[in-house]
Amino acid sequence: MTAPAPGADGPSPRPHTAQHYSVAPTLDTPDGYVAPGMPGVPVTGYDPLTPAAHRRAPRRRTALALTLALLATLLGGLAYGCAPLRAADSLGWLAIAQAGLVALPLGLLGGRNRLLPPLGALLAAAALLLGQLTQQLRLVHATGPGPRGLLPDTLTSWRGDLRPLDLAFYTIALTGGFLLTRRTANRT
């Protein structure tokens, strides 16, 4: 229903509304002017040559990340294997420390490369394997190698000493290496 127009049947029962006038001055803008932040405005400081320069840098950083991760794998495995033998049962839980040691350079220097988290998982498991083999090598060397040699006796001794808990340690190393590499890369 509509309100009656004034003068048709008398005055309107609706209150009168105030007319609004703008007190802002009209701006003299040139033709084609677009306000900052609006679509079509050129971005200040944009240089189309800089993305190409940045594409070369991660390759060098990725190679450095891989080199440092391999070095961390070797050092983590040797440190794990050279620990006192009486603490051998509790050393398996240090698999997460080895995973973190490997994941740190991969995530920080390697960036968000999709291949680095699986590589971090494999290198963390390799560090654990190297540590266990180093422990067995120390044990075989202390008892004297058999007639076959040092390396075959070490591998035989390692296979004989595997326990179901070692599977849990390898799982911890694999998942820890993957997740820590990915999380470290996402923080940068």
C-alpha positions, 0 to 999 in steps of 0.5 A: 500500500502506498501513502497518499500524495500531498494534496490528493486527500490532504496532507501526508501522514508521513513526516517530512524528510530532510533533503541532503546536500553534499558539502564536499568539494568536487574534485578536479580529476583528470580523465582516466584517473583510477584511485589507488587500490582499485582494479587497473592501477599499476602496482608501484615498485613492480619490476618484471625482471626480479622474479627471474632472478629469484628463480635461480637462487633456490636451486643453489639453496636446494643443493646446499640444503641437500648437502647439509642434510646428507652431512647431518645424516652422517653425523647423526648416524655416527653420533647414534652409533658411537653412544655408550653401548649400555644405553643402546635400549633407550637410544632408539627414541633418539630417532626423532632427534635425528629426524630433526637434525636432517629436517632443519637444513632441508626445510630452512634452506630448501624451501617448499619443494615437494620432493624434500619432505620424502627425502627428509624421511628417507634420510632420517631413516638412513641416519637411524640405520647408519647408527644401528650398523655402527653400533653392531660394527663396534660390537663385532669389532670388539669380539673379533671378526669371524672368518667371513669378514667384518662387514658380513658379520656386522650385517648378520649381527644387525639382522639378528638383533632386530626387534619389533620395537625397531620397526617403531623407531624406523616409523618415528624416523620416517614420519618425523623426517617428513613432518619436520621437513614440511613444517620447517619449510612452511615457517619460512 
